[in-house]
Amino acid sequence: MGLLDKLKRRINNSECIYVPITGEVIALKNIADGVFSEGILGQGVGIIPAEGVVYAPFDGTIVQIADTKHAIGLKSNHGAEVLIHVGLDTVEMKGRGFEQQVKVGDTVKNGQQIMTFSISEIQEAGFPITTAIVITNSDDFSSVEVMGEGTKQKLEKLIQIS
């Protein structure tokens, strides 16, 4: 296999995960929950939401929705498995303040609205709004690169994996 073939293979095995929630991107280690900050579920980032809308971060399929509606799992058409967990300890809200626009098995397009949530209801319930975006099958990839922290708009590049 020549150098050009190796480069083509690497590019074709690369995938971008886009920002699913407008807000401030923070390092995963800065999330105030050890399950996320220690990378137990995989590599990723945190987002402090500026608005209560979640968009599909790539083309793929909905593979899981928590009964309490606060978390959603997606699998990209290229194999990345991503968990979007809105807020910390929000399982305690028992679905209040969360609404899904998709169901398990649905095919979604990058940028499609998949969930809404109430920032004010989460805060009034006493929970942090910090949202974890985690690649749960991180070990399947040789590289997981966060494309920068700070304020990001929906659909900006967030994480590059290969």
C-alpha positions in Angstrom: 0.0 0.0 0.0 1.5 3.3 -1.1 1.5 6.6 0.9 -1.4 8.0 -1.2 -3.5 4.9 -0.4 -2.7 5.2 3.3 -3.8 8.9 3.3 -7.0 8.1 1.4 -7.8 5.3 3.9 -7.2 7.6 6.9 -9.4 10.4 5.4 -12.2 7.9 4.6 -12.0 6.6 8.2 -12.3 10.1 9.7 -15.5 11.5 10.9 -16.6 14.9 12.3 -19.1 15.3 15.2 -20.8 18.7 15.1 -22.0 20.9 18.0 -25.4 19.6 19.0 -26.2 22.4 21.4 -25.3 26.1 21.1 -23.3 27.1 24.1 -19.9 27.1 25.8 -17.8 24.0 25.1 -15.7 22.9 28.1 -13.2 20.1 28.6 -14.7 16.8 29.8 -12.5 16.9 32.8 -14.3 20.1 34.0 -17.7 18.4 34.3 -18.7 18.1 37.9 -19.5 14.4 37.7 -16.8 11.8 37.9 -18.5 9.4 35.5 -18.0 12.0 32.8 -14.9 13.9 33.9 -12.9 10.7 34.4 -13.8 9.5 30.9 -15.5 6.3 32.3 -18.1 6.4 29.5 -15.7 7.6 26.8 -14.0 10.7 25.5 -15.9 13.9 24.7 -16.7 17.4 25.9 -19.1 19.3 28.1 -21.4 22.1 26.9 -23.0 24.7 29.0 -26.1 25.3 26.9 -27.2 28.8 25.8 -30.5 27.4 24.5 -32.6 24.4 25.2 -32.5 22.7 21.8 -30.5 19.6 20.8 -29.6 18.9 17.2 -28.3 15.6 15.6 -24.5 16.0 15.5 -24.2 13.8 12.4 -26.3 11.7 10.0 -27.2 8.5 11.8 -29.8 6.6 13.9 -31.3 7.1 17.3 -30.3 4.0 19.4 -31.4 5.0 22.9 -33.6 7.5 24.7 -33.6 7.5 28.5 -37.1 6.8 30.0 -36.6 10.1 31.8 -35.9 11.9 28.5 -32.7 13.6 29.7 -30.3 11.6 27.6 -30.2 10.3 24.0 -27.9 7.9 22.3 -27.1 8.1 18.6 -25.0 6.0 16.2 -23.5 7.7 13.1 -23.6 6.2 9.7 -19.8 5.7 10.1 -19.9 3.9 13.4 -19.5 6.6 16.1 -21.7 6.1 19.1 -22.5 9.3 21.0 -24.4 10.0 24.2 -25.9 13.4 24.8 -26.7 13.7 28.5 -28.5 17.0 29.3 -27.7 18.4 32.7 -26.2 16.5 35.7 -28.4 14.4 37.9 -31.4 15.4 35.7 -32.6 11.8 35.8 -34.2 13.0 39.1 -36.5 15.3 37.1 -38.4 12.2 35.8 -38.8 13.7 32.3 -40.2 17.1 33.4 -38.8 19.8 31.2 -37.6 17.5 28.4 -39.3 16.6 25.1 -38.1 14.3 22.4 -38.8 15.0 18.7 -37.5 11.5 17.7 -37.9 7.9 18.8 -35.6 4.9 18.9 -34.9 3.6 15.5 -35.4 6.9 13.7 -32.9 8.0 11.1 -31.7 11.6 11.6 -29.8 14.1 9.5 -27.0 16.3 10.8 -28.6 19.4 12.2 -32.1 17.9 12.7 -33.8 19.0 15.9 -34.0 15.9 18.1 -34.8 17.2 21.7 -35.9 20.3 23.6 -35.3 21.0 27.2 -36.0 23.8 29.7 -32.9 25.4 31.1 -34.9 27.2 33.7 -36.7 24.1 34.9 -33.4 22.3 35.3 -31.9 25.2 37.2 -35.1 25.6 39.4 -34.8 21.9 40.2 -31.3 22.7 41.5 -29.3 20.8 38.9 -26.4 22.0 36.8 -27.2 22.5 33.1 -23.8 21.2 31.9 -24.4 18.7 29.2 -22.0 15.8 28.4 -21.3 14.9 24.8 -19.5 11.5 25.0 -18.3 9.1 22.3 -19.1 5.9 24.1 -17.1 3.7 21.7 -14.0 6.0 21.9 -11.8 2.9 22.2 -12.7 2.0 18.7 -10.8 5.0 17.3 -7.1 5.8 17.3 -7.8 9.5 17.6 -10.5 11.7 19.2 -9.6 15.3 18.8 -11.7 18.2 20.3 -11.8 21.1 17.9 -11.5 23.8 20.6 -13.3 25.1 23.6 -15.3 28.3 24.1 -18.6 29.6 22.6 -19.8 27.4 19.7 -22.8 27.6 17.5 -24.8 24.5 16.5 -23.2 22.6 13.7 -19.7 24.0 14.1 -17.1 21.2 14.1 -16.8 19.8 17.6 -14.8 16.6 17.6 -12.8 14.9 14.8 -12.4 11.1 15.2 -10.4 8.6 13.1 
